[in-house]
Amino acid sequence: MWSDIINEFSQNPRDIKTVPLRGSGIWFYVYVRQGKLFVSKAKNHNLSSKLSNDRELYEREYEKLLALYHQRESGENISKEAAKVTYNQAYWYGVFAALGM
């Protein structure tokens, strides 16, 4: 599935939105550079994340964050666990939601 994410955003880099539990999300841009997944400020939306530098979403975080995302979707409070894995969990959740994972 990791390769599916890389393929998708290699072929179709784009703005996607975070998926907060309350309120509306913010937009950010997802793209692939040298086979690695990155996020940056949105390119086509004004309500953009305030990222000062592009951030890499690491493959080593993928499986754990996907499992936590599914727990979150079923109503579990996993925010502390997710924060221990990465401070980029909101971007991961947006990627998973955009791809229907």
N, C-alpha and C positions, 0 to 999 in steps of 0.2 A: 504494500500500500504506500510505503514511502516513495517508491519510484513513481507511483501514480500521481502523487502530489507534485513531485519534481517535474514530471512530464506536463502536467496541467498548466503549471505556472511558467514553464519554459515556453509553451506554445501560446498561452493566453495570460500574460501578466496583467493585473488589473487592480482597481480599487475594490475593496470589500469592507464590510462593516463589522465592528465588534458586536457581541451579543450579550449585553448586560442583562442581569435578572430583572432589573427595574430601569425604566427610562429608555431613552433611545441611545443607540451606539454612536461611535465615531468611525470615520472612514480612514483607511490606511491602504497603502499600495503593497502588493505582494508580487515578487519577481524572483527569478533564478539567475544567479551569476556564478559561472564556473562550477555548475552542478550543485550549488548551495542555495538554500531558501533564505530570502531576505524580506524584511518589511521596512517601509519608509513612510513619510508623509503622503497623504492622498494626492493623486495627480489631477483628478477631475471633480473633486468635491470640496466645498468650503469648510464643512464641519470635519476637519482633519485632525488626526493625532498630532501631538506637538513634538514628535521625535526630532531631536537635534541631529542625530546620526542614524544611518541605516543600521538595523539590527539583524543578526542572523538567527534563524530558528533552527536549532541543532537537531540533527537526526536522533541523537541519543535521548532527547526529551520526548520524541514523538509518541512512542507506545504508552509511556506513563501518562502523558497529558491526554491522549485519546481515551484511555480508561477513565481518567478523572472527569473528562468532558461528559462521558456517558453517565457517570454517577451524578454529575451536576444536573444533567438533563432529566434524571429520574427524581430530582428533588433533594438530593443529599447535599449537605454543606461540606464542600471539599476545598474551600479557599485556602486554608492554612496548609494543607497538603500540597496544593498546586504551587503555592508561593515557595515552598521548600525545593521544588523542582526547578522553577524558573520564574523570573519577574515578567516574562513575556506571555503568561498564560492567556491574557485577554486576546492577544493576536492569534495564538494557537486556536482558541475557541472560535474566532471569526473564520479562520481557515477551514476548520472542521465543519462549521455550519454552512459555509459557502459551497463546500463540496458534498454536502448531504451525508456526512459521515456519522 
